[in-house]
Every structure is written in C-alpha cells, then in structure tokens.
Amino acid sequence: MRCQVFISGGGVAGLTLGLILAREGIDTVVAERSPGGGLMYKGELLQPKSLKILDNLGLLGHLRRESFTVRTIRMQEQPVDPPPDGEPRRSSRDIVFDYGKLASPYDYALMHPHEELKQLLLDEAQALPSFRWIQPGSFTGLNRDADGRAVSATVDTPDGPLTVTADLFVGAEGRVSRMREEMNTVAKRTDYNHHFLTVSFGRPDTLDEATIISQGSRFLGLFPLPDQQVRTVFLIKPEEFKQMRREGLERFYREYREMRPDLEGYVDEIQRWKDIQLMIPFRHNANRYIRHNIAIMGDAAHNVHPMAGEGMNMAIQDADILGHLISWSYREQRDIEDSLPWYERVRRQRAQFISELSHLSALAYSFDQDVVRRARSHVLKRIEQSDYLHFKYMLNISGLGEWPENLFDRFRQLGVLPGGSSLSKAERLARRFREEEDYPWLSKVGSLAAPGTMNGGEKDA
Ligand SMILES: Cc1cc2nc3c(=O)[nH]c(=O)nc-3n(C[C@H](O)[C@H](O)[C@H](O)COP(=O)(O)OP(=O)(O)OC[C@H]3O[C@@H](n4cnc5c(N)ncnc54)[C@H](O)[C@@H]3O)c2cc1C
C-alpha cells in the first residue's frame, strides 16, 4: 500500500492529524491497533486552544451542542477532621477560577466524552477520499534505506502483515510508542507519590459546575459531562488501591460521600471495581520529536500529570502544528524532512512549559502536611483575587498563549507584593499566540500561502 503520510495510532492525536491532512487532499493512512469497543477513560476537558483548532475544522458547533460547558472551576478546601457533632464538613471560602478572564472568543472549556470526540474525528475523516483507516492494524516496525530514512511501515492485520510505503511516518501511539523506539529517543520519566481512580456516573442537579475538593491528602475532581453524567478523579496513595479493593466498594462510596454528600445514590451506581480505572500519572518529554522523515506526537512525544487537564489538548495542538506544516510542505513542494524541525521547534518547548505547569499543580497536592495545605490555599486565593495573576493562570492552562510566571509573581502569590494591575481586553487578547508564533515557517521561509481551510484567524465562538 502506498500513501503520502502514514500515522500509527488512531487516538485523538492521530485522528486530528489524519483529518487535517485528508482535508488538504494529502493521501493519509491511519492504523489503529485496538479493534474498538471497551471503555477506557481518557481526557475529556477541551481547553480553549483546542476549541479554536476544532472550530477551524468546522466541528465546534457540534461539540458545543453535545458537551457540558465549563466556565469556571470551583476549588473547595475542606477541614481534615469532621466536626464533632457529626455535621457535614464546612469548606473554607471557595476559590473560583474563571475562563471568562480570557476575554472572548474561546473563554470557556468543554467537557466532551473522549470516545465520542474520536468518533466525530473519524467520521469526518472517513468521508474524505484521501483518508484510509486500518483497524485493527498494529504498527510493528519500519524498514529503512541505507541512510536510516524510513521507507515503509509494517502493520499487522488479521489478514497478515501489510507493508505501507510513505513519504512521512508519524507515531501517535500514546504512552508506549513503537515509533518512538524506532527513533531511538530518550524520554526521562518522573513518577509521582500518588495514583488516581477515575470513573463516570450520573450526577445530581446540585452538581452543575466543575469542582475540585481537597481534604488533607484527599483530592476529588468532579467534572460534569453532558447527559447528566459526571467524570470523577479521586487521588489515592499507591498502596491504598489494594486495601480499598479488599474493603469493598462501600469504602469507595464512603470516600466520595464524605467529600460530597449529594453523591449518595449516584456513586453507588458503580457496581464493579472493573468499571473504575486506575490511572498512574507520570511525566516525560522526549528529547526529540523528529528524525529524518519520522515524527512523534501526542502522548508518544510527551506525557504530563493530569492535574491541569492538558494531555488530550497537547495532542490536538501537536496535530494542528504538524498538520499545517505538512500541508504547507506539500503545497510549496518543499522537502518534508527539511520542514519537520519547525514542528519540534514550536511544540517541544510548549510541551515542556505545560509539563512544568502540570507538575507544579501536582506537587501542590502531593504533600499533606498542614503547612503545605495552608500555603496552597493562600496562593490559590491570591491568584484568584488578582486580575493579573488570575488571567496569567487561565491563559497558560488554556493553551491560547504562554506567559511564564516570574520571581515577582511568586512574591505576588505569597502576598509580599501587591497583586498587579488589571488588564484591558486588548491586553488580554494580545497575549495570545500570534499566527507567526504558531506557524513560524510561513513568515520565516517567506511563503505567502497559509493552509487554506485551516488558516487561523479568530472566529467569534
Ligand atoms: C486514565 C486516563 C485519564 C486521563 N485523563 C485526562 C484528562 O482528564 N484530561 C486530559 O487532557 N488528558 C487526560 N489523559 C491523557 C489523555 O487522554 C492523553 O493525553 C490523550 O489521549 C493522548 O492522545 P494520543 O492520541 O496521543 O494517545 P492515545 O489516546 O493513547 O491514543 C493512542 C492510540 O494508538 C493506538 N496504538 C498504540 N500502539 C499502536 C501500534 N503499535 N499500532 C497502531 N496503533 C497503536 C492505541 O490503541 C490508541 O488508540 C488521561 C489519560 C488516561 C490514560
């Protein structure tokens, strides 16, 4: 089989790239190992930058109708010890982070079921003649020429091995990537002192806002989904999982109910441990994303702690940059191998930035000493109250721009310096990545043509 671009892995990364390329008429083959079916919890929070990219692909209208819109994230810190009279725990004042600080458009996030997003991308791509889908098809290795360039990929299918020749080979296989092995990259891994349990179930009407509850070393994230469901993420110590399973599901229900009494009658819908997924967080960022005519993207290139809800968004953002670059290379008849370094230049540093941000958020919940808890609460309040710090935080998690925190910001967060001045709408919008930052090759190489259907330009959402 011959194509222009071969993509190994039909997750959000591979499918978004496949759709972008197929829209440009580039002959694309995507191989997905899994035969489909089965529920695997993965990222569901679509951050504003991903919404902008999906809007440019014409999918935002559908997504908005089928998602839960997240405008704020409410943080509640509960006391560790229950009140002596058996009353429910009373949180200290809630802290509310507001996407509205970003200024429209894309001043909100969406909660959308992961498998439905993949299906939407796949349906769109399969309607295009330049897209081919192999499922199940497991990429097993590359065949190379004498200089080490990839010539073809071998894909195991139920009908036997298939050889796919292509100009470019992209690995989008998630955390464990055969393509990354082929590229011989190094990805140093950092582990954490906690794990998560994650599961979705029905939600009460009283739960209508994304909410994060912490109680000592406990952490419960509640993110409403459409169809009156809620995705939940519960932090545990690694050794606790076996203990909880021994004690039975009642222990699991109790943990949830203690933090959020109105989940009684909802969390109990979960009847088997099998339905609850154990998520082991770690982070890595590959030391290179490209080699010759081979590239990696999404979790294959970088994996971040899930605290800031960024993994899936980074996969979509990789696909956008790589998709624009490949399309431009074909249109301008440039050598793909010469163009690929642009992708690594834009995306690797941004992934590192988000990885640090997620890591810091993770650390804030990694220690349960009283002093750490109080510091966390104090810093979060300062960020919430300062228009400047609040905007910076929301901008950085949104993916729309990058505004690193400096030493003065740390002092502002601690309350040693005042919170900083308010920002006008124009100042907020000016902090977003400009087109020449997202697609620098267009201005640097002197091309006039931007990829047609995908060309940025903010739309009012
Ligand atoms: C339990 C869990 C919860 C998460 N929660 C969040 C969250 O709340 N927010 C968030 O933003 N992110 C979250 N993430 C991370 C997010 O889901 C990932 O960052 C995102 O799915 C990455 O997309 P991807 O396409 O790179 O990889 P994946 O989604 O892992 O897709 C890779 C695909 O490649 C296929 N594949 C693997 N090997 C081969 C092969 N050899 N040949 C062919 N196909 C292959 C796999 O079957 C899979 O379909 C979570 C991840 C997990 C595991």
The ligand as an SDF file (V2000), in Angstrom:
LIG
                    3D

 53 58  0  0  0  0  0  0  0  0999 V2000
   -6.9110    7.1650   32.5540 C   0  0  0  0  0  0  0  0  0  0  0  0
   -6.5220    8.4150   31.8470 C   0  0  0  0  0  0  0  0  0  0  0  0
   -7.1570    9.6050   32.1630 C   0  0  0  0  0  0  0  0  0  0  0  0
   -6.7930   10.7760   31.5260 C   0  0  0  0  0  0  0  0  0  0  0  0
   -7.4320   11.9340   31.8550 N   0  0  0  0  0  0  0  0  0  0  0  0
   -7.1310   13.0650   31.1820 C   0  0  0  0  0  0  0  0  0  0  0  0
   -7.8370   14.2710   31.3970 C   0  0  0  0  0  0  0  0  0  0  0  0
   -8.7180   14.3310   32.2530 O   0  0  0  0  0  0  0  0  0  0  0  0
   -7.5350   15.3570   30.6390 N   0  0  0  0  0  0  0  0  0  0  0  0
   -6.5940   15.3030   29.6490 C   0  0  0  0  0  0  0  0  0  0  0  0
   -6.3930   16.2900   28.9170 O   0  0  0  0  0  0  0  0  0  0  0  0
   -5.8870   14.1920   29.4440 N   0  0  0  0  0  0  0  0  0  0  0  0
   -6.1460   13.0770   30.1690 C   0  0  0  0  0  0  0  0  0  0  0  0
   -5.4790   11.9360   29.9110 N   0  0  0  0  0  0  0  0  0  0  0  0
   -4.4550   11.9650   28.9120 C   0  0  0  0  0  0  0  0  0  0  0  0
   -5.0720   11.9670   27.5220 C   0  0  0  0  0  0  0  0  0  0  0  0
   -6.0780   11.0060   27.4410 O   0  0  0  0  0  0  0  0  0  0  0  0
   -3.9720   11.6850   26.5430 C   0  0  0  0  0  0  0  0  0  0  0  0
   -3.0020   12.7040   26.6840 O   0  0  0  0  0  0  0  0  0  0  0  0
   -4.5040   11.6810   25.1180 C   0  0  0  0  0  0  0  0  0  0  0  0
   -5.4520   10.6600   24.9730 O   0  0  0  0  0  0  0  0  0  0  0  0
   -3.3270   11.4800   24.1860 C   0  0  0  0  0  0  0  0  0  0  0  0
   -3.7970   11.1900   22.9180 O   0  0  0  0  0  0  0  0  0  0  0  0
   -2.9130   10.3080   21.9520 P   0  0  0  0  0  0  0  0  0  0  0  0
   -3.6990   10.1910   20.7140 O   0  0  0  0  0  0  0  0  0  0  0  0
   -1.5390   10.8450   21.9120 O   0  0  0  0  0  0  0  0  0  0  0  0
   -2.7600    8.8970   22.6660 O   0  0  0  0  0  0  0  0  0  0  0  0
   -3.8840    7.7930   22.9810 P   0  0  0  0  0  0  0  0  0  0  0  0
   -5.1690    8.3960   23.3470 O   0  0  0  0  0  0  0  0  0  0  0  0
   -3.2510    6.8670   23.9670 O   0  0  0  0  0  0  0  0  0  0  0  0
   -4.0710    7.0470   21.6080 O   0  0  0  0  0  0  0  0  0  0  0  0
   -3.0770    6.2100   21.0720 C   0  0  0  0  0  0  0  0  0  0  0  0
   -3.7200    5.1980   20.1450 C   0  0  0  0  0  0  0  0  0  0  0  0
   -2.7030    4.4550   19.4890 O   0  0  0  0  0  0  0  0  0  0  0  0
   -3.0550    3.0830   19.4630 C   0  0  0  0  0  0  0  0  0  0  0  0
   -1.8210    2.2960   19.3430 N   0  0  0  0  0  0  0  0  0  0  0  0
   -0.8790    2.0350   20.2990 C   0  0  0  0  0  0  0  0  0  0  0  0
    0.1340    1.3180   19.7860 N   0  0  0  0  0  0  0  0  0  0  0  0
   -0.1670    1.1090   18.4870 C   0  0  0  0  0  0  0  0  0  0  0  0
    0.5010    0.4320   17.4300 C   0  0  0  0  0  0  0  0  0  0  0  0
    1.6850   -0.1860   17.6130 N   0  0  0  0  0  0  0  0  0  0  0  0
   -0.0820    0.4100   16.2150 N   0  0  0  0  0  0  0  0  0  0  0  0
   -1.2770    1.0310   15.9910 C   0  0  0  0  0  0  0  0  0  0  0  0
   -1.9690    1.6810   16.9730 N   0  0  0  0  0  0  0  0  0  0  0  0
   -1.4040    1.7270   18.1980 C   0  0  0  0  0  0  0  0  0  0  0  0
   -3.8020    2.8750   20.7690 C   0  0  0  0  0  0  0  0  0  0  0  0
   -4.6580    1.7440   20.6910 O   0  0  0  0  0  0  0  0  0  0  0  0
   -4.5630    4.1800   20.8990 C   0  0  0  0  0  0  0  0  0  0  0  0
   -5.8370    4.1140   20.3000 O   0  0  0  0  0  0  0  0  0  0  0  0
   -5.7960   10.7530   30.5500 C   0  0  0  0  0  0  0  0  0  0  0  0
   -5.1680    9.5570   30.2150 C   0  0  0  0  0  0  0  0  0  0  0  0
   -5.5190    8.3990   30.8560 C   0  0  0  0  0  0  0  0  0  0  0  0
   -4.8160    7.1110   30.4650 C   0  0  0  0  0  0  0  0  0  0  0  0
  1  2  1  0
  2  3  1  0
  2 52  2  0
  3  4  2  0
  4  5  1  0
  4 50  1  0
  5  6  2  0
  6  7  1  0
  6 13  1  0
  7  8  2  0
  7  9  1  0
  9 10  1  0
 10 11  2  0
 10 12  1  0
 12 13  2  0
 13 14  1  0
 14 15  1  0
 14 50  1  0
 15 16  1  0
 16 17  1  0
 16 18  1  0
 18 19  1  0
 18 20  1  0
 20 21  1  0
 20 22  1  0
 22 23  1  0
 23 24  1  0
 24 25  2  0
 24 26  1  0
 24 27  1  0
 27 28  1  0
 28 29  2  0
 28 30  1  0
 28 31  1  0
 31 32  1  0
 32 33  1  0
 33 34  1  0
 33 48  1  0
 34 35  1  0
 35 36  1  0
 35 46  1  0
 36 37  1  0
 36 45  1  0
 37 38  2  0
 38 39  1  0
 39 40  1  0
 39 45  2  0
 40 41  1  0
 40 42  2  0
 42 43  1  0
 43 44  2  0
 44 45  1  0
 46 47  1  0
 46 48  1  0
 48 49  1  0
 50 51  2  0
 51 52  1  0
 52 53  1  0
M  END
$$$$
